[in-house]
Amino acid sequence: MKTAVVVAIAIAVLSGSLAAQEKKKVPKDSVRVSVPGCTKGYIFTAARRTEDQPGSADIPEGMHLRMNGPKKLIEEIKAHEGSMIVLSGLMKKGQYGPPGIGIGGGVRISPGPTGGGSMSNTPNTAPQNFIDVEGWSQGTGECSSR
């Protein structure tokens, strides 16, 4: 009788821990990515993908991503500044490609600066890319200190 109770408790504990490890469902307008790179504050800079850290999206090397996530998780990541990490999380579809519209043959058309020769107070900056961080792991390699 005691054995049955112990087995039942063990199954309940194991099934609860397995359910806690399930990843949340990916929204239709998003994609789950895994990207190697380095952090500085809340900014993650994507590194070149290597065979041992291939990543899972077509995020170009040097792209900056603003990290969103639970404060505790972000603090863990910030504690590893200067070390290569692999960040995993959700990004909006189409957010991580080069700007503009591809017309073929590697040619892209994107909006240029406003003309008119007038001085403007609004800088021409690229839109901010975001990643909703779900987790991270230690990567291999060093981060450059630019």
C-alpha positions in Angstrom: 0.0 0.0 0.0 2.8 2.4 0.9 4.5 1.6 -2.4 1.4 2.7 -4.4 1.3 6.0 -2.5 5.0 6.7 -3.1 4.6 5.8 -6.8 1.6 8.1 -7.1 3.4 11.0 -5.5 6.4 10.5 -7.7 4.3 10.5 -10.8 2.5 13.7 -9.7 5.8 15.5 -9.0 7.4 14.4 -12.3 4.4 15.3 -14.4 4.3 18.8 -12.7 7.9 19.5 -13.5 7.5 18.4 -17.1 4.5 20.7 -17.5 6.5 23.6 -16.1 9.2 23.1 -18.8 6.9 23.4 -21.7 7.5 26.4 -23.8 4.6 28.8 -24.4 2.8 28.7 -27.7 4.2 30.9 -30.4 1.8 33.6 -31.7 1.0 33.6 -35.4 2.9 36.9 -36.0 6.0 35.7 -34.2 8.8 33.2 -34.5 11.0 31.4 -31.8 14.6 32.2 -32.4 18.0 31.1 -31.0 20.8 33.6 -31.6 24.5 33.6 -30.5 25.9 37.0 -29.4 26.9 39.4 -26.7 25.1 41.8 -24.4 25.6 45.2 -23.1 22.9 46.4 -20.7 19.6 45.6 -22.4 21.0 45.4 -25.9 22.0 42.1 -27.4 24.3 42.1 -30.5 24.1 39.1 -32.7 27.3 37.3 -33.5 28.4 35.4 -36.6 26.8 31.9 -36.6 29.3 29.0 -36.4 28.9 25.3 -36.8 28.8 24.8 -33.0 26.4 27.7 -32.5 24.3 27.7 -35.6 21.3 29.7 -34.3 17.8 29.2 -35.7 17.0 32.4 -37.6 18.5 34.5 -40.4 19.6 37.3 -38.1 22.6 39.1 -39.6 25.8 39.5 -37.6 26.0 42.8 -35.8 22.2 43.3 -35.5 21.2 44.9 -32.2 18.1 43.5 -30.4 16.5 45.2 -27.4 15.8 42.4 -24.8 12.4 42.2 -23.1 11.8 39.8 -20.3 11.5 39.1 -16.6 13.8 41.3 -14.6 15.4 38.3 -12.9 16.2 36.7 -16.2 17.6 39.9 -17.7 19.8 40.4 -14.6 21.2 36.8 -15.0 22.1 37.6 -18.6 23.6 41.0 -17.7 25.9 39.2 -15.2 27.5 37.5 -18.2 28.4 40.6 -20.2 31.6 40.1 -22.1 30.9 36.4 -22.6 29.3 34.8 -25.7 25.8 33.6 -24.9 23.0 32.0 -27.0 19.7 33.9 -26.5 16.4 32.2 -27.2 13.0 33.9 -27.4 10.3 35.3 -29.6 10.5 37.9 -32.3 7.9 39.4 -34.6 8.1 37.8 -38.1 10.0 40.0 -40.6 11.6 42.1 -37.9 15.0 40.6 -38.3 15.6 41.0 -42.0 17.4 43.8 -43.8 15.3 47.0 -44.2 13.4 47.6 -47.4 11.7 45.4 -50.0 13.7 42.8 -51.9 13.2 43.0 -55.7 15.6 40.2 -56.6 19.2 39.7 -57.3 20.3 40.9 -53.9 18.7 44.4 -54.7 16.6 46.0 -52.0 14.6 49.2 -52.1 14.3 51.1 -48.8 13.2 54.7 -47.9 16.0 57.2 -48.0 16.5 60.4 -46.1 13.9 63.2 -46.6 15.0 65.7 -49.2 14.5 69.4 -49.4 17.9 70.4 -48.0 16.3 71.5 -44.7 17.8 70.7 -41.4 15.7 68.2 -39.4 15.8 67.4 -35.7 14.7 63.8 -36.4 17.7 61.5 -37.0 17.5 58.8 -39.6 17.8 55.7 -37.5 16.8 52.1 -38.1 13.8 50.9 -36.2 14.5 49.1 -33.0 14.3 45.3 -33.1 13.0 43.5 -30.0 13.3 40.0 -28.6 11.1 38.6 -25.8 13.7 36.6 -24.0 12.6 33.1 -22.8 16.0 31.8 -21.9 19.8 31.7 -22.5 22.7 29.4 -22.4 26.5 29.9 -22.3 28.1 30.0 -25.7 31.7 29.6 -26.8 34.0 32.4 -27.7 34.7 35.9 -26.6 32.9 39.2 -27.2 34.8 42.0 -28.8 35.0 45.2 -26.7 34.2 47.9 -29.2 
